Every structure is written in C-alpha cells, then in structure tokens.
C-alpha cells in the first residue's frame, strides 16, 4: 500500500502534483473506519469523496460446504466494514461545506446468482440496502451514495481463482457477453464518474460494470 501511494505521488508529480498517503486500518472495526477519515482530514483538511473498496472473497464452492468462520470473515469486511465506512464518512463530507459523493464497490453478486460463492453474494446483496437507505439519509446534506457492481476482475485478490486454469477462465468467458474479465481501470473509471460532478444527479444506483452478465444472466 505504501508503494502504491509512492507510485501515485511519482506519477502525479509529472501531471502537476498528486498527493497520496497510505493508512493501515482494520475496517471491520469502528475505530479503523474512523481512523481513515481522521487521517484524510489531518492530511488534506477536508473530505470531498470516498470510494469504499475494501473486500475479500473465497474460491468457488457450494454454499452448503462453507464453514461458519468463512461466512463471518467475508461478511465482517464486505458488509460490516462498508457500513462502518458509511457511518464515518458523512460528517466529514458535510464539514467540507459542499457535501460530496460516496461510491461502494459491490459486485455482480449483488444483482444475480452464480460463480459458486453464495457467501460473498449474500454480502454484496446486503450492501444494496445501505446504499439505497443512505439516499434518503444523506441527500438533504448534499451527499450522493452509489455503488459499482463489477463482474470478474483480474486483481491480486482473484489470482487464486485464475490459478484454477482453464475451467475458471472458460466459465468467465462463457458467462460474460464481452467474453473476458474486467481490467481494474475499467471499474475505476466507472467509480470515478459516479464520484464526480458529472454524475451530480445520480444517487442510489448500483451500476453494473460486468461485461453484460446482468443483462443476460448466462451462467450455463
């Protein structure tokens, strides 16, 4: 994480001076979520936008084969962690004087079933409720809350899935109309649009960034 912050700073210097700071925090705790916001305010003086992107998952397996500790670990970060961020961020956004925008990184599992991981899908479905509820809670304060719902994305976190080889890659290709997994920048661009003033009249949306999976529901 520190290396990524350094990379942002190095790239930003050429583009006019980006700033970045790395914060280590346990987002499954209220103290951890609060700490991230506190560091932002200490470093930058205000919070304009937040992308709640922390999450974890499991290799594909039937729901009935999951142990309780696996369920608890996935829901602690994906669901409770996001809720704690949504609790910590609005006051700082309002204090900045102009409201702001929050985008939650959900997943295609919030919209359809499949891919053999009902535990994570339950967590992603669970994120839809807080995103919608936050519309009524925070719109009067000038805060928009949305989510992106990526399909399968190639990241270090999904490396174990792709290490399964042909069967998993074939499943991704056959169940995704665009025939491939997403690139990280494709999800980032969708989130950046929702965070920006270009989406100033968009709130309460879970936006699929899934190569067409939710349009076709092809999981055969």
C-alpha positions in Angstrom: 0.0 0.0 0.0 2.8 2.4 0.8 4.4 1.5 -2.6 1.1 2.4 -4.3 0.9 5.7 -2.6 4.5 6.4 -3.7 3.6 5.5 -7.3 0.7 7.9 -7.2 2.9 10.7 -5.9 5.6 10.0 -8.5 3.1 9.9 -11.4 1.3 12.9 -10.0 4.5 15.0 -10.0 4.7 14.7 -13.7 1.0 15.6 -14.0 1.0 18.6 -11.7 1.5 17.3 -8.2 -0.8 14.5 -6.9 -0.8 13.7 -3.2 -1.3 10.4 -1.6 -1.0 8.9 1.9 -1.2 5.2 3.0 -3.2 4.3 6.1 -3.2 0.9 7.7 -6.6 0.3 9.4 -8.9 -2.6 10.3 -12.1 -1.6 8.6 -14.0 -4.4 10.4 -13.9 -2.1 13.5 -15.4 1.4 14.0 -12.0 2.7 15.2 -10.4 1.6 12.0 -13.0 3.2 9.8 -12.8 6.4 11.9 -9.0 6.4 11.6 -9.1 6.5 7.8 -11.3 9.6 7.8 -9.2 11.2 10.6 -6.0 10.8 8.5 -7.7 12.3 5.4 -8.7 15.4 7.5 -5.3 15.7 9.0 -3.5 15.5 5.7 -5.9 17.4 3.4 -8.2 19.4 5.7 -11.4 18.0 4.2 -13.1 15.0 2.6 -14.8 15.5 -0.8 -15.4 11.9 -1.9 -14.9 8.3 -0.8 -14.6 5.0 -2.6 -15.3 2.2 -0.2 -13.3 -0.6 -1.9 -12.3 -3.0 0.9 -13.4 -6.6 0.4 -12.4 -10.2 0.4 -13.8 -13.4 -1.1 -13.4 -17.2 -1.3 -12.5 -19.7 -4.1 -15.7 -21.1 -5.7 -17.5 -23.8 -3.7 -21.2 -24.7 -3.0 -22.8 -22.6 -0.3 -23.5 -25.7 1.9 -19.8 -26.5 2.1 -18.8 -23.2 3.7 -17.8 -23.2 7.3 -19.2 -20.5 9.7 -15.9 -18.8 10.2 -15.6 -18.3 6.4 -19.1 -16.7 6.4 -18.1 -14.4 9.3 -14.8 -13.4 7.8 -16.3 -12.4 4.4 -19.3 -10.5 6.0 -17.1 -8.8 8.6 -15.2 -6.9 5.9 -17.6 -6.7 2.9 -20.7 -5.9 4.8 -19.9 -4.6 8.3 -16.7 -2.8 7.1 -18.6 -0.9 4.4 -21.4 0.0 6.8 -18.8 1.4 9.3 -17.3 3.5 6.5 -20.7 4.8 5.6 -21.1 5.7 9.2 -17.8 7.5 9.5 -17.7 9.5 6.2 -20.8 11.7 6.0 -19.9 14.1 8.8 -16.6 14.8 7.2 -18.2 15.3 3.8 -20.6 17.8 5.3 -17.9 19.6 7.2 -16.2 20.3 3.9 -19.0 22.7 3.0 -20.4 21.2 -0.2 -21.5 17.6 0.6 -19.9 15.1 -1.7 -20.1 11.6 -3.1 -19.6 8.0 -1.8 -19.2 5.0 -4.0 -19.3 1.5 -2.6 -17.5 -1.3 -4.5 -20.2 -4.0 -4.5 -20.2 -6.8 -7.2 -22.2 -8.5 -9.8 -23.2 -10.9 -7.0 -25.4 -8.1 -5.6 -27.6 -8.5 -8.7 -27.6 -12.1 -9.8 -26.5 -15.5 -8.5 -23.7 -17.7 -9.8 -20.0 -18.3 -9.7 -20.3 -20.7 -6.8 -19.9 -18.2 -3.9 -23.2 -17.6 -2.1 -21.3 -16.3 0.9 -19.9 -13.3 -0.9 -23.1 -12.9 -2.9 -25.1 -12.6 0.3 -22.7 -9.8 1.5 -23.0 -8.0 -1.9 -26.8 -8.3 -1.8 -26.6 -6.9 1.7 -24.8 -3.8 0.5 -27.7 -2.8 -1.7 -29.9 -1.9 1.3 -27.5 0.5 3.0 -26.7 2.2 -0.4 -30.4 2.8 -1.0 -31.2 3.8 2.6 -28.3 6.3 2.5 -30.0 8.2 -0.3 -32.8 9.3 2.0 -30.5 9.8 4.9 -27.8 12.0 3.2 -29.4 13.6 0.1 -30.6 16.5 2.2 -26.9 17.1 3.2 -25.8 17.2 -0.4 -24.3 13.7 -0.4 -24.8 11.2 -3.1 -24.3 7.4 -2.5 -23.9 4.9 -5.2 -22.3 1.5 -5.9 -20.5 -0.2 -8.7 -21.1 -3.9 -9.3 -18.1 -5.4 -11.2 -18.1 -8.8 -12.7 -14.9 -10.8 -12.5 -11.8 -8.6 -12.4 -8.2 -9.7 -12.7 -6.5 -8.5 -9.5 -4.1 -10.0 -6.9 -7.2 -10.8 -4.9 -8.6 -13.0 -7.7 -5.3 -14.7 -8.6 -6.3 -17.9 -6.8 -9.4 -18.1 -9.0 -7.4 -17.7 -12.2 -4.8 -20.2 -10.9 -7.5 -22.8 -11.3 -6.7 -22.6 -15.0 -9.0 -23.4 -18.0 -12.2 -24.3 -16.2 -12.5 -20.9 -14.4 -11.3 -18.9 -17.4 -13.8 -20.8 -19.6 -16.6 -20.0 -17.1 -15.8 -16.3 -17.2 -15.7 -16.3 -21.0 -18.9 -18.2 -21.4 -20.9 -16.3 -18.8 -19.8 -12.8 -19.9 -21.1 -11.5 -23.2 -17.9 -9.5 -23.7 -16.1 -12.7 -23.3 -13.4 -11.7 -20.8 -12.7 -10.5 -17.3 -12.6 -6.8 -16.5 -9.5 -4.7 -16.2 -9.1 -2.8 -13.0 -9.1 0.6 -14.7 -12.5 -0.1 -16.3 -14.0 -0.4 -12.8 -12.1 2.6 -11.6 -13.3 4.8 -14.4 -17.0 3.9 -13.6 -16.4 4.7 -9.9 -14.6 7.9 -10.8 -17.6 9.0 -12.9 -20.0 8.3 -10.1 -17.8 10.2 -7.7 -17.5 13.2 -10.0 -19.8 16.2 -10.5 -20.6 14.7 -14.0 -22.9 12.3 -12.1 -24.4 15.1 -10.0 -28.0 13.9 -10.4 -27.2 10.2 -9.8 -27.7 8.6 -6.4 -28.9 5.3 -5.1 -27.7 3.4 -8.1 -25.9 0.1 -8.2 -24.1 0.3 -11.6 -23.1 -3.0 -13.3 -19.6 -3.0 -14.7 -19.8 -6.6 -15.7 -19.4 -7.0 -19.4 -23.1 -7.7 -19.8 -23.6 -10.5 -17.2 -26.6 -8.9 -15.6 -28.2 -8.3 -18.9 -28.2 -11.9 -20.0 -27.9 -14.0 -16.7 -25.9 -16.6 -18.6 -24.4 -19.0 -16.1 -24.7 -22.3 -18.1 
